[in-house]
Structure formats: structure tokens, C-alpha cells
Amino acid sequence: MAASKTSRSRAISLILASLFIPLALAGSNAISLQWSNRSYGPDGPWQAISIDIGTPTQAIDLLPGGTWTADILSTSICSNSSSCSSSKAGLFDRHASTSYTEINDTGVISNTTFANRAGALPILSGDAHIGLDTLTISNGIDSNTIENFELLVIEIAVQTLSNGTAYAPQVGTLALGAPDINQTFSSNLTGQFLSSGLYSQARIPSNSFGLHIGSASMGIPGSLVLGGYDQSRVLTPVTTQQGYNGTFSMSLADISIGTIDGYSPLNFNATKSGLLFNNATSAASNGLLEVNVDPSVPYLYLPTSTCDILASFLPIIYNENLNLYLWNTASPLYKPIISSPTYLAFTFSNSDSDNQNTQTSIKIPFSLLSLSLKSPLSNTSDSIPYFPCQPSSLPSGSWALGRAFLQAAFLGTIWTDSSNISSSQSTAFFLAQAPGPDVPDEKLVNLQPDSTSLNTATTTWKDTWSSYWTPLNTPLNLSSPQSPTPSSSSSFSSTGLPTAQMIGISVGSATAFLLLLTVIFWICKRKANIARENKKKEKEEAISREMEKKERERQGIDLGWIKLEDDP
């Protein structure tokens, strides 16, 4: 951050927090934020929070995620385009807000990468302004405001694919807080964060949040609660971990595939574990892979070998231009996999003292792992199903589990209290299994600054999914996860974007395969006919030679010598 955190500002923060904490504990309650009725891509659909920025207010939808600074798309993003997908979520005009204050000198970012600030897109570069403005949030009935809320106003931005294709972001992010109570800049301006801004006003009982992103495609509404959490989103198991400097780092021990009811659509019926590592995985430390749980980014950012291991069991095809895996929807396995009770499980090592040497597994049904690519990631009018494993790390060099993971997981944290305002110290956070489409009724629970555990819902994970699954009563009896297909790069244009739906690709490849078999059969048959004709010809020539020999013997000629008659 381009900020100066002075000891004086920390002392002031400590005093203010200590003054307001008794008030917060006495009468405030957790606040549930309102979600938009729209969803966003181009690699979702992702659900967003509805907020208002500025004076007068400007309505904007933002993806929940990130720390420190919220990332807001400016109206200038669409200044050179008559049809701009970024405008769907709402754009911010800083010049039209009377309450906007720009951070002088250090507040301007020009022609550079600011991915660490703008977490909605992992590879983002352009121009932006750091400023402060009034944020208004609502639970659908009551509203709350935070003055001097810290913003990164993105004026120009592009995300670049591995093949060089660039496109503008479609939606910004709402930062969920920070390890510090606030942030003082060199211009003596103090920026406020989401949860700490409300906590300092005694609006919520703690500087905390609880998040379950949910799924637009499966009808699982999102949940973001400040100062507490929704107990209906917290199922067993629950683990308590320690984060540092605004990150939620965990030790990933394994990945497995299992089926909770009926037969597996894959060629194994028991749980298949050991899918995280193989001999090609060099990122492991002591048999563990350190990953950040990060709702600001979309994919599962894992080692190439891990994604390849999963691809060896699933009907997915890697596309190097997108650096993603596309589902082969023509495979007889695709529909059974995404409709049956089959899941991908992430098993974590519990590093905290209470859970030492134990593990926690979070299950993600494959129905949540068939996401959609739309324009500009696809140049077709229809969406293309993809599997969100990206074989790469984030620009920071870390492996991460993004929104795709948090569709099925709950994440919560208590940022700070009056005695802990240093970003260098650890922050307790919670990770739990989240429910499926049959979500129980909302039940808000307050988190106190000294809370160390969460209350869980009484329902089971299976119960929240059972009415949406179709268990297999008999095995599929398939030996291969996918039909023969050509290299995925041959199915895409020179721009690197998909030129047809995967079903078209699969049908075309199947047709080509049948044509190849036909050609091979015709060649083999032709060779057999030629051999037969040659054998027949040789036989006829042998008969002809034998007849010619006899005729020559009759005439006194045999193989080149002449029989002379006796002299009379």
C-alpha cells in the first residue's frame, strides 16, 4: 500500500477502539448485507453485494473479497466503447461525488499492474486513483454509512490472457476489512475499512465478518454478515486457523474424489484420494501445500501436476490459451458427474493447538465445479462449461482457493480488538463446510472480539443437497472418462478463444474418429483385395508357363535348347 502507518495513528486507533468497544458490546448486533439480484462473469456466474458510493449516492454491485481497499470501476472504463459489459454492475464517477477525496501524490497509479490491490481479477493493469468516499450498505431494510471509506477507483484496466488477448473487468470488489483498524496516509487523511468502520461506530459487536459466496446457478443465495455470521451457513466440520497480514493461509494435505450416495460415475466406487501430489509436484513442503483462501479471485490456483491428476479422472480438456480446463460435455460421464452426489474434497491439516494433528475436509459437489465462460472468454453466444482448476499461482506467487471453493465453504474472521491492531500479528479465522441449495433459515449470531469458536447448524451437508442430486443405482460400466478427442488447441481460433461449444468439438472429433476407422478399414480391405488379385495372377501365370513348357517339349524345344533329329 502507498500509505504511512505511523505509531501516532495506531495509538489514536487504539484509544478510539477502546472507547467504542463497551458501547458495541452493549447494544449492537451483526448486520447481514443485501445481495444483488444480478450475477456476473465472464467466468461465473458470481453473486455480488449491492452498495452505494458517494454523495449523491451511486449504486454499484461488487464481488465480496479482498482486504484493505475496495476496487471500484470508474465510468472511464467504458468511455471508448458503445457496448461495455463493465457498465452492467454500475460504474463510479468520482467527479460527480461531493464527498470524494483523492489521496494526493501517492494516490495515483499509472500504467502499471495493481493486481494485489484489485483482487477481482488476478492479472490486472492500468490506471487508478486512491481516494476516500462515503459508503452506504443495507440489509434490505436499514442502511449504515461509513465515511472516508477507502477506494481504489480504477480508471483504465485490462486483464490479459496467456495468448495476449486483453479485456476489461466486468465488476469490482468489496474489501472485507483489514488487520488494522484504519489507515493513515501521508496527507494526514485516514481511510476506513468495512467492518472496522462499523465497529468504531458501535454498529456491530466486533470487527469481523462471516462469508458464504453461494451459487447463482444452483440457487444458493450468498451470505455476508458483519460483526457475526449466519449460523445456517456453518456446518460441520469447522476449523480455526491463524492468518497473517490479511491472508487466510492453510495447509492443504490432500484432494480426493468421492460419492456420498449410490454408485460413483467414475471407474472407482470408493473414495479416490492422493490427488494433490505426484512426483512432478515440486511445491510441496513436508507433504503439505500452503494455499490462501481468497474470495477476491475466481479459480482453484494449483500446481500443474495437480490439475493434470484431476484431468486424468475427469472428462476435461486443457486449453492453453485460456489456461483452464473445459468440460467435454459430449462425454457420457459429464452429466452423471455433475448431477450425482459426487464431490471433490479438500483436506486441510489443522495447525492450531486445539486441533493438532487432525484434518478437516471441505466437500464441493461437481455441480458447483461446472462454471460458465462467456464473452470475451468465449466468442460464441452460448456459455462454455469449464472446470476452474488453473495450473498457476497468483502474481504474489501463492497458491489459492478462490470463489469456486467458497461456493461450498464458509469463511469468517475476527480482524482485531483493542489490544491487537498490528498487521504483523496473527488473526484468527474460521473455515467450515457450507450448505447446498436447501439452506436453512437465516440465524444471525454475534461474534465478540474474544470469540474462539462458531455455533453450527443442526442440519447435515447431505440433507441440503439430497433433493438436487440423482444418485446412480447401477454402475455406468465405462472404461474411459472421455471419448477420443483431438488436441484442444485445434478446436480454437488463432485468437485463442473457443470457436464452438464443447459438444460440437466432441461430436466433430467423434465423427473424425469414425471417418479414420472407415479409411483404415478401406485401406486394409484394398490391400487384401490386391493380395488376392496378385495371388490369382501368379497362379494363372504358373499355369500358363506349365502349358507353354509342354508345348515346347512337343515341338522339340525345351528351355532354350533344340533337340536335333537323327541323320537319315
C-alpha distance (Angstrom), angle and dihedral (degrees) to the residues before:
residue distance angle dihedral
M1 . . .
A2 3.79 . .
A3 3.78 90.6 .
S4 3.78 139.4 113.0
K5 3.77 113.9 -134.5
T6 3.79 102.7 -165.2
S7 3.78 126.4 -168.0
R8 3.79 87.8 -119.7
S9 3.81 93.1 58.5
R10 3.80 90.5 47.8
A11 3.78 91.1 51.7
I12 3.81 91.1 49.8
S13 3.81 89.9 48.4
L14 3.79 90.1 51.0
I15 3.80 92.5 51.1
L16 3.81 93.7 46.5
A17 3.80 92.7 47.0
S18 3.80 92.3 49.0
L19 3.80 89.9 51.5
F20 3.79 95.5 49.6
I21 3.80 100.7 39.6
P22 3.83 95.5 78.7
L23 3.81 89.3 51.8
A24 3.78 92.2 48.1
L25 3.77 92.9 49.9
A26 3.78 91.9 47.3
G27 3.78 103.1 56.6
S28 3.81 116.8 -5.9
N29 3.78 128.7 102.2
A30 3.77 137.6 -162.9
I31 3.81 116.8 -80.6
S32 3.81 124.1 -140.2
L33 3.81 113.4 -150.1
Q34 3.78 125.1 -134.3
W35 3.79 118.3 -109.6
S36 3.79 126.0 -145.0
N37 3.80 120.9 -109.2
R38 3.81 87.7 -133.1
S39 3.79 130.8 78.2
Y40 3.78 128.9 -152.2
G41 3.79 143.0 -147.2
P42 2.91 158.4 115.3
D43 3.81 84.9 -165.1
G44 3.81 102.4 21.2
P45 2.90 144.2 24.5
W46 3.82 88.3 -122.3
Q47 3.80 125.5 -178.8
A48 3.80 120.3 -129.6
I49 3.81 141.7 -158.3
S50 3.83 119.6 -116.3
I51 3.82 114.1 -132.7
D52 3.82 139.1 158.6
I53 3.79 124.8 -129.7
G54 3.80 131.4 -165.4
T55 3.79 138.7 -3.3
P56 2.97 113.4 -43.0
T57 3.79 89.8 27.3
Q58 3.80 122.5 -107.3
A59 3.82 116.1 -156.8
I60 3.80 114.9 -129.8
D61 3.80 135.9 167.2
L62 3.81 117.4 -138.7
L63 3.80 134.7 -175.9
P64 3.82 110.3 -119.2
G65 3.79 111.2 -116.7
G66 3.76 147.8 86.2
T67 3.79 133.6 63.5
W68 3.80 136.6 -102.7
T69 3.80 104.4 5.9
A70 3.80 130.6 40.4
D71 3.81 114.2 -133.7
I72 3.80 112.3 -133.1
L73 3.81 123.7 -176.3
S74 3.80 113.7 -132.0
T75 3.81 126.6 -138.5
S76 3.82 87.3 -112.9
I77 3.81 88.6 72.0
C78 3.81 87.6 77.4
S79 3.82 98.6 34.5
N80 3.81 93.9 108.9
S81 3.79 98.6 40.0
S82 3.79 131.1 74.6
S83 3.80 90.5 -163.3
C84 3.80 110.5 40.0
S85 3.80 122.3 171.1
S86 3.82 90.3 -161.4
S87 3.81 91.0 70.1
K88 3.82 92.5 66.8
A89 3.82 92.8 79.2
G90 3.80 94.0 43.2
L91 3.80 129.3 -98.1
F92 3.80 130.5 -125.7
D93 3.80 123.5 -126.7
R94 3.80 105.5 -161.1
H95 3.79 91.2 -172.6
A96 3.82 90.4 60.7
S97 3.81 94.4 54.5
T98 3.81 117.2 87.3
S99 3.81 91.4 -164.4
Y100 3.82 96.4 54.8
T101 3.81 117.0 114.4
E102 3.78 121.8 -173.8
I103 3.78 121.5 -145.1
N104 3.80 102.9 -120.0
D105 3.80 123.0 -129.8
T106 3.81 99.2 -9.3
G107 3.80 92.8 43.1
V108 3.81 97.6 79.7
I109 3.80 122.9 83.0
S110 3.81 115.5 -170.7
N111 3.79 131.4 -168.5
T112 3.76 96.8 -26.7
T113 3.78 142.6 109.1
F114 3.78 114.6 -87.0
A115 3.79 99.9 169.9
N116 3.80 92.3 133.8
R117 3.79 88.6 59.5
A118 3.79 98.7 37.7
G119 3.76 101.4 50.2
A120 3.80 98.1 170.9
L121 3.80 89.2 84.0
P122 3.79 118.6 32.1
I123 3.83 95.3 -148.9
L124 3.79 107.3 42.0
S125 3.80 129.6 148.8
G126 3.79 136.4 169.1
D127 3.81 140.6 80.1
A128 3.80 128.2 -35.8
H129 3.80 143.9 162.2
I130 3.80 126.6 -136.5
G131 3.77 110.4 -140.2
L132 3.78 147.0 146.3
D133 3.80 128.1 -117.4
T134 3.78 142.6 151.9
L135 3.81 116.7 -76.5
T136 3.80 120.7 -158.2
I137 3.80 120.0 -165.7
S138 3.79 129.5 -179.3
N139 3.78 140.8 -166.8
G140 3.79 89.6 -151.1
I141 3.81 93.5 -90.2
D142 3.80 110.4 39.8
S143 3.79 128.3 31.8
N144 3.81 134.5 -149.5
T145 3.79 130.0 -163.7
I146 3.80 133.3 -148.7
E147 3.80 115.8 -162.8
N148 3.80 120.9 -147.9
F149 3.79 91.4 19.5
E150 3.80 109.2 179.2
L151 3.81 115.9 -111.7
L152 3.76 138.8 179.7
V153 3.81 102.3 -152.3
I154 3.80 105.8 -157.0
E155 3.81 110.3 -148.5
I156 3.80 100.2 172.2
A157 3.78 124.3 11.8
V158 3.78 141.2 157.3
Q159 3.76 135.7 179.3
T160 3.79 114.7 -145.2
L161 3.80 125.2 -147.9
S162 3.78 120.9 -142.6
N163 3.82 90.4 -99.4
G164 3.82 92.6 55.4
T165 3.81 98.1 -100.7
A166 3.83 109.3 142.5
Y167 3.79 129.6 -159.9
A168 3.80 138.1 170.1
P169 3.82 122.6 -103.9
Q170 3.79 116.4 -104.2
V171 3.80 101.6 -151.0
G172 3.81 139.7 12.8
T173 3.80 131.4 -132.9
L174 3.79 136.0 -107.4
A175 3.81 108.2 -138.3
L176 3.80 110.8 -134.0
G177 3.80 97.2 -144.0
A178 3.79 137.7 -78.3
P179 3.80 141.4 -108.1
D180 3.83 89.3 -101.7
I181 3.81 125.6 67.5
N182 3.82 90.6 -127.4
Q183 3.79 141.9 -25.8
T184 3.79 129.4 -111.8
F185 3.80 118.3 -155.6
S186 3.79 129.0 -152.7
S187 3.81 89.7 -99.5
N188 3.83 89.0 62.3
L189 3.78 90.9 -109.0
T190 3.79 115.8 138.2
G191 3.79 120.4 -145.8
Q192 3.79 122.6 -152.8
F193 3.80 128.1 -144.2
L194 3.80 130.0 -142.6
S195 3.80 106.8 -100.8
S196 3.82 97.6 22.2
G197 3.80 90.4 50.6
L198 3.81 90.5 59.0
Y199 3.80 92.9 39.0
S200 3.81 91.2 54.7
Q201 3.81 88.1 54.2
A202 3.82 91.3 51.2
R203 3.82 89.6 -116.7
I204 3.82 94.6 126.2
P205 3.84 131.3 30.0
S206 3.82 96.8 -121.2
N207 3.78 143.5 10.2
S208 3.79 93.1 -101.6
F209 3.78 147.1 107.3
G210 3.81 140.0 -155.7
L211 3.82 119.1 -153.2
H212 3.80 137.5 -172.7
I213 3.81 111.5 167.9
G214 3.81 95.3 -163.1
S215 3.80 123.9 -172.8
A216 3.80 131.2 -77.2
S217 3.81 93.2 -163.1
M218 3.83 93.7 51.2
G219 3.80 95.5 39.8
I220 3.81 96.2 -114.1
P221 3.83 105.8 146.1
G222 3.78 117.6 -137.8
S223 3.79 123.5 -113.5
L224 3.81 127.5 -154.5
V225 3.80 116.6 169.2
L226 3.81 125.0 -179.9
G227 3.80 118.5 -151.8
G228 3.79 92.3 14.1
Y229 3.80 142.5 1.7
D230 3.78 144.0 -100.5
Q231 3.81 106.5 -100.6
S232 3.82 90.9 -154.3
R233 3.83 87.9 67.7
V234 3.79 94.8 54.4
L235 3.81 114.2 82.4
T236 3.76 128.2 164.4
P237 2.94 131.9 -53.2
V238 3.82 103.8 57.6
T239 3.79 125.1 174.9
T240 3.80 130.7 -171.0
Q241 3.80 115.9 -143.8
Q242 3.80 138.9 172.4
G243 3.80 121.4 -113.3
Y244 3.79 127.7 -167.0
N245 3.80 132.0 -147.6
G246 3.77 94.4 -9.8
T247 3.81 97.8 -46.9
F248 3.80 128.4 115.6
S249 3.78 103.1 -144.2
M250 3.81 123.6 -178.9
S251 3.79 136.8 175.0
L252 3.80 110.1 -114.9
A253 3.80 109.8 -152.1
D254 3.80 103.0 176.4
I255 3.80 148.3 -15.1
S256 3.80 121.6 -140.1
I257 3.80 141.8 175.5
G258 3.78 119.9 -135.2
T259 3.80 143.9 159.2
I260 3.79 119.5 -136.0
D261 3.81 97.7 -163.9
G262 3.82 134.2 22.0
Y263 3.80 126.2 -7.8
S264 3.77 123.7 -26.8
P265 3.82 115.5 -111.5
L266 3.81 87.7 -139.3
N267 3.78 128.1 76.2
F268 3.80 93.4 -92.4
N269 3.78 127.7 62.2
A270 3.78 99.8 -165.7
T271 3.79 122.3 69.4
K272 3.80 111.4 -74.6
S273 3.80 109.1 -141.4
G274 3.80 133.5 171.5
L275 3.82 94.1 65.7
L276 3.80 97.3 130.8
F277 3.78 102.2 69.1
N278 3.77 140.5 31.9
N279 3.78 133.7 158.6
A280 3.82 90.5 -76.4
T281 3.81 94.0 58.6
S282 3.79 108.8 101.6
A283 3.81 98.0 165.5
A284 3.80 95.9 76.5
S285 3.79 121.7 111.4
N286 3.80 116.9 -164.9
G287 3.78 89.4 -19.8
L288 3.82 92.4 -53.8
L289 3.80 133.6 103.7
E290 3.80 116.1 -146.3
V291 3.81 109.7 -136.5
N292 3.79 133.7 173.7
V293 3.79 119.4 -133.2
D294 3.81 99.4 -136.5
P295 3.83 124.2 172.1
S296 3.82 91.7 -173.3
V297 3.82 93.3 74.0
P298 3.82 127.2 58.8
Y299 3.82 110.7 -139.7
L300 3.78 145.7 54.6
Y301 3.81 100.6 -100.2
L302 3.80 103.7 -157.7
P303 3.82 138.6 149.5
T304 3.80 115.9 -74.1
S305 3.79 90.9 -116.9
T306 3.82 90.8 55.7
C307 3.80 93.3 52.2
D308 3.81 89.3 46.3
I309 3.81 91.4 52.1
L310 3.81 89.9 53.8
A311 3.81 90.3 46.3
S312 3.81 89.7 56.3
F313 3.82 89.2 64.8
L314 3.80 101.9 32.7
P315 3.83 131.6 63.5
I316 3.80 93.5 -112.8
I317 3.81 129.9 127.0
Y318 3.81 125.2 -153.1
N319 3.80 117.9 -125.1
E320 3.78 111.6 -161.7
N321 3.82 94.6 -160.8
L322 3.79 93.0 58.6
N323 3.82 94.2 29.9
L324 3.79 87.4 -136.5
Y325 3.79 138.5 105.1
L326 3.81 118.8 -110.6
W327 3.79 121.9 -150.6
N328 3.80 115.2 -117.0
T329 3.80 95.4 -133.5
A330 3.81 91.9 -175.2
S331 3.79 91.0 63.7
P332 3.82 113.5 106.6
L333 3.81 86.5 -131.2
Y334 3.80 98.3 58.1
K335 3.80 101.3 78.8
P336 3.82 95.5 39.9
I337 3.80 90.3 50.5
I338 3.81 95.8 52.0
S339 3.81 96.3 38.7
S340 3.82 101.7 41.8
P341 3.85 127.0 75.7
T342 3.81 90.2 -92.7
Y343 3.78 118.1 134.5
L344 3.79 145.4 178.5
A345 3.81 111.1 -126.1
F346 3.81 126.4 -156.3
T347 3.79 113.4 -157.6
F348 3.81 118.5 -158.4
S349 3.76 131.4 -167.3
N350 3.81 112.0 -123.1
S351 3.78 106.2 -129.8
D352 3.80 99.2 179.0
S353 3.79 118.9 101.1
D354 3.80 95.2 -113.4
N355 3.80 92.6 56.6
Q356 3.79 100.7 33.2
N357 3.80 114.5 162.0
T358 3.81 92.5 5.1
Q359 3.78 130.4 112.2
T360 3.80 137.0 -139.7
S361 3.81 124.5 -153.6
I362 3.81 125.7 -157.2
K363 3.81 115.1 -162.8
I364 3.82 123.3 -148.9
P365 3.82 116.6 -169.1
F366 3.79 112.3 -133.6
S367 3.80 88.7 -122.4
L368 3.82 85.2 74.4
L369 3.80 92.0 48.1
S370 3.79 96.1 60.6
L371 3.80 97.8 84.3
S372 3.80 128.3 167.3
L373 3.79 133.2 -107.5
K374 3.78 114.4 -155.4
S375 3.79 135.6 171.7
P376 2.99 127.1 -18.8
L377 3.82 89.3 25.7
S378 3.80 87.9 47.6
N379 3.80 125.8 36.1
T380 3.79 92.4 -156.8
S381 3.77 126.7 93.1
D382 3.80 91.1 -124.1
S383 3.78 125.9 67.8
I384 3.81 120.1 -106.7
P385 3.83 118.8 -136.6
Y386 3.79 113.8 -126.2
F387 3.79 138.2 178.1
P388 3.84 108.5 -125.3
C389 3.80 99.8 -133.1
Q390 3.80 108.8 124.3
P391 3.81 113.4 -170.7
S392 3.79 96.6 -139.4
S393 3.77 143.1 70.8
L394 3.79 126.5 -111.9
P395 3.84 119.2 -92.8
S396 3.81 87.0 -94.6
G397 3.80 88.0 62.6
S398 3.78 94.6 -113.7
W399 3.79 129.2 126.6
A400 3.79 112.3 -125.2
L401 3.79 146.1 -171.2
G402 3.79 107.1 -144.0
R403 3.78 138.1 179.6
A404 3.80 92.4 -46.8
F405 3.81 87.9 64.5
L406 3.82 95.3 42.4
Q407 3.79 91.5 57.7
A408 3.80 84.1 81.7
A409 3.80 102.2 24.9
F410 3.80 136.1 71.0
L411 3.82 119.5 -135.9
G412 3.80 124.2 -170.2
T413 3.78 137.7 161.1
I414 3.79 144.1 -179.5
W415 3.78 103.6 -138.7
T416 3.80 104.7 -166.8
D417 3.76 146.4 -31.6
S418 3.79 130.0 -157.0
S419 3.78 93.1 -75.2
N420 3.78 97.8 47.2
I421 3.76 117.5 53.1
S422 3.79 99.7 132.8
S423 3.80 117.7 110.5
S424 3.81 88.8 -150.0
Q425 3.79 91.7 66.4
S426 3.77 124.8 83.5
T427 3.79 123.8 -95.2
A428 3.78 122.8 -150.6
F429 3.78 115.4 -125.9
F430 3.78 135.3 177.0
L431 3.80 130.7 -137.7
A432 3.80 122.1 -170.8
Q433 3.79 142.7 162.3
A434 3.81 110.1 -89.7
P435 3.83 125.9 -148.1
G436 3.78 131.2 -104.5
P437 3.83 129.8 -124.2
D438 3.83 94.5 -55.1
V439 3.80 92.1 70.6
P440 3.82 114.7 176.4
D441 3.80 118.6 -121.0
E442 3.79 116.0 -71.7
K443 3.81 114.9 -89.5
L444 3.81 113.9 -178.9
V445 3.79 116.7 -151.0
N446 3.81 123.7 -170.4
L447 3.79 119.2 -125.1
Q448 3.78 115.8 -146.5
P449 3.82 122.1 -150.9
D450 3.80 90.1 -107.0
S451 3.83 97.6 43.6
T452 3.79 113.3 134.5
S453 3.81 102.7 176.4
L454 3.81 143.5 33.0
N455 3.79 132.7 -128.9
T456 3.80 112.3 -121.1
A457 3.80 130.3 -143.7
T458 3.79 117.6 -105.1
T459 3.80 94.1 -129.8
T460 3.81 122.0 91.7
W461 3.78 126.7 -120.3
K462 3.81 91.1 -119.8
D463 3.81 91.7 54.3
T464 3.81 91.8 56.1
W465 3.81 90.3 56.2
S466 3.81 106.7 30.8
S467 3.82 96.9 93.2
Y468 3.83 90.2 53.6
W469 3.80 98.1 48.9
T470 3.79 131.2 83.2
P471 3.82 107.6 -154.0
L472 3.80 117.8 -151.0
N473 3.80 110.8 -115.8
T474 3.81 92.9 -169.0
P475 3.80 132.9 29.1
L476 3.81 117.4 -93.7
N477 3.81 90.1 -133.5
L478 3.79 94.4 -147.0
S479 3.77 121.9 150.0
S480 3.81 99.8 -163.3
P481 3.80 130.5 46.7
Q482 3.80 94.1 -138.9
S483 3.76 144.9 15.4
P484 3.81 117.5 -101.3
T485 3.79 108.6 -78.4
P486 3.79 134.9 178.4
S487 3.79 122.8 -115.7
S488 3.78 109.3 -62.4
S489 3.80 91.4 -127.8
S490 3.82 90.1 65.8
S491 3.79 89.9 59.7
F492 3.79 94.9 60.4
S493 3.79 133.6 71.7
S494 3.79 124.3 -111.9
T495 3.80 89.0 -93.8
G496 3.78 88.6 64.3
L497 3.81 95.1 -119.2
P498 3.83 122.6 123.7
T499 3.82 113.8 -91.8
A500 3.81 97.1 -167.0
Q501 3.76 141.5 13.2
M502 3.79 116.0 -84.4
I503 3.78 89.5 -112.2
G504 3.78 89.1 59.6
I505 3.77 90.2 48.6
S506 3.78 91.8 50.0
V507 3.79 94.3 46.0
G508 3.79 90.0 48.2
S509 3.77 92.4 48.5
A510 3.80 91.4 47.1
T511 3.82 89.3 50.9
A512 3.79 90.2 49.1
F513 3.79 89.9 49.6
L514 3.80 91.7 51.8
L515 3.80 89.8 47.1
L516 3.79 89.5 51.6
L517 3.80 90.7 51.5
T518 3.82 89.4 49.6
V519 3.81 91.8 51.4
I520 3.81 91.8 47.7
F521 3.81 90.8 49.0
W522 3.82 91.2 48.7
I523 3.83 92.1 49.4
C524 3.80 92.2 48.4
K525 3.79 91.1 47.6
R526 3.80 91.4 47.8
K527 3.81 91.4 50.8
A528 3.80 90.0 50.1
N529 3.82 91.0 50.6
I530 3.80 91.4 48.7
A531 3.80 91.2 49.4
R532 3.81 89.6 49.2
E533 3.82 92.1 49.4
N534 3.80 91.7 47.2
K535 3.80 91.2 50.9
K536 3.80 90.8 49.1
K537 3.79 91.1 48.2
E538 3.80 91.9 49.0
K539 3.81 89.9 51.0
E540 3.80 91.8 49.9
E541 3.80 91.1 47.8
A542 3.83 90.6 50.4
I543 3.82 90.8 51.8
S544 3.79 90.1 47.4
R545 3.81 92.0 51.3
E546 3.81 91.3 49.3
M547 3.82 92.1 51.7
E548 3.79 91.1 46.8
K549 3.81 90.3 51.3
K550 3.79 92.3 53.0
E551 3.78 91.4 47.7
R552 3.80 91.4 52.7
E553 3.80 91.4 49.2
R554 3.76 88.7 53.3
Q555 3.80 90.3 52.8
G556 3.84 94.1 43.4
I557 3.73 95.8 -103.5
D558 3.77 119.6 117.5
L559 3.73 124.4 169.6
G560 3.80 97.6 -33.4
W561 3.87 102.3 -42.3
I562 3.84 125.7 102.8
K563 3.78 122.5 -135.0
L564 3.88 108.2 -136.7
E565 3.78 120.2 -143.8
D566 3.87 118.1 -124.3
D567 3.77 115.3 -99.3
P568 3.72 113.0 -104.8
